[in-house]
Amino acid sequence: MTIIAPERVQPAATAWPADRVERWDIARLTPYVRNARTHSDEQVVQSCRA
């Protein structure tokens, strides 16, 4: 039988991130300015034709 040392057990008061979920309108979201995965309109059109 394995016994976990008390200093290794997380306190019950630790919040689970999913407990604080907020619903936002899409209009409230803003794109990250430094996003490396952005595409020009021309690239988007090309992907739609494929």
CORHU-V42304 format. One record per residue. N is the residue number from 1. RES is the residue in one letter. PSI is psi in whole degrees, -180 to 180 (NA if undefined). NEAR is the number of other C-alpha atoms within 10 Angstrom. Layout:
# CORHU-V42304
((N;RES;PSI;NEAR) (N;RES;PSI;NEAR))
This chain:
# CORHU-V42304
((1;M;136;3) (2;T;132;4) (3;I;128;5) (4;I;131;8) (5;A;140;7) (6;P;-32;8) (7;E;-13;7) (8;R;-8;7) (9;V;130;8) (10;Q;140;8) (11;P;149;9) (12;A;-19;7) (13;A;-8;6) (14;T;122;7) (15;A;140;9) (16;W;127;8) (17;P;-33;7) (18;A;-14;7) (19;D;-13;7) (20;R;37;8) (21;V;134;7) (22;E;143;6) (23;R;126;6) (24;W;150;8) (25;D;149;6) (26;I;-34;7) (27;A;-23;6) (28;R;-21;6) (29;L;143;8) (30;T;137;7) (31;P;148;7) (32;Y;123;8) (33;V;-36;7) (34;R;22;7) (35;N;122;7) (36;A;-13;7) (37;R;46;5) (38;T;153;12) (39;H;146;8) (40;S;165;7) (41;D;-36;8) (42;E;-41;8) (43;Q;-36;10) (44;V;-43;11) (45;V;-41;10) (46;Q;-40;9) (47;S;-28;8) (48;C;-27;7) (49;R;-24;6) (50;A;NA;5))
